[in-house]
Amino acid sequence: MFVLSNDLKVACKIYEFHLKGERVWFSKLVESLAGILTKNEVAHCICTLEDWMIIYGEYGKTAEGRAGRLILIDEDVGLPIIKDCYEKHWEKK
């Protein structure tokens, strides 16, 4: 049985939102991973994924027209890695 690291769990969840065409921000991500990871673990994973240049942040419209920091997947570096991991290990859950 293959177990994903917390960083890859967060990356796969971000990719899941990406596939649905939904914007994702920190609090939305934390809510979607409730019971799997804590808020602090998600924050740490986001920092790690940004350091690896898998994701990046950009300010834009969140829920109800509010402004916030959106979490986006880097198309060149992150997308191929996350897509492969998602299809092999996350999607089957």
N, C-alpha and C positions, 0 to 999 in steps of 0.2 A: 504494500500500500504506500502510495506516494503522499507526503504531507507538504503542503505549501508553507513557505515562510510567511510571517505576518506581512512583510513588505509585498510579497506577491499576491496575497489575499486582497490587500488594499488596491493594488494595481488592477487585478481582475475585476474588482467591483467598479472601479472607475471606468474600465473598458466596457462593462455591462451597461452603464449609463450612456457611454459613447455609442454603443450599438443601437440603443433606443432613440438616439438623437436628443437626449436630455442633457441639460447643463448640470454640473455637479459642483458643490461647494462644501466646505468643511462640515458644517452641521448636518447637511443632508447625507454626507458620506458616513458620519458617525452614527446617525439614526439607522442607516441601511445595514450597518455592521454590528448593531446592538446584539449582545449575546455571543458575539464572536470575538470582538476586540473592544478594549476600553477606549475612551476618548484620548487618553494620553498615548496609548499604543498607536492609534491612528495618526496622531500628530507626529510621533516619532517616525512612522513609516513614510509619511508625506515628505518629511525632511530628507530621509534617505533616498527616496525615489527622485527628489529634485537634485540631490547631489549626484546621482547616477545619470541625470539628464533624461530620465524616462518620462517625467511629467514636468509641467511648469505652471505657474500661476499668472492670471491676467484678470484685471478688474472688469466687471461687467454686471449685467442685470441678473439677479437671483430671483427668488420667489416674490411674488406680488410687486414686482417692479423695484425692489430694493437693490441697492448697489452692494457688491461684495466681491470677494476674490474667488474666481472660478478656477477649478483644477482641470487642466487640459493635458492630453497625451501628446508628447512630441512625435510628430508624424514620421520623422526620419529615423530616430533612435529608438523611441519607446514603442511605437505601434507594432512593429514586427515581433518584438520580444513578448509584449503583453498578449497579442493576438494568439501566438503559438501556445503560450502558457494557459490562456483561457480555454482554448479549444481542446487541449490535451488533459487539463486537470480540473478546471473550475466548472465548465459547462455541464459536465457529467453529474454534478451534485444533484 
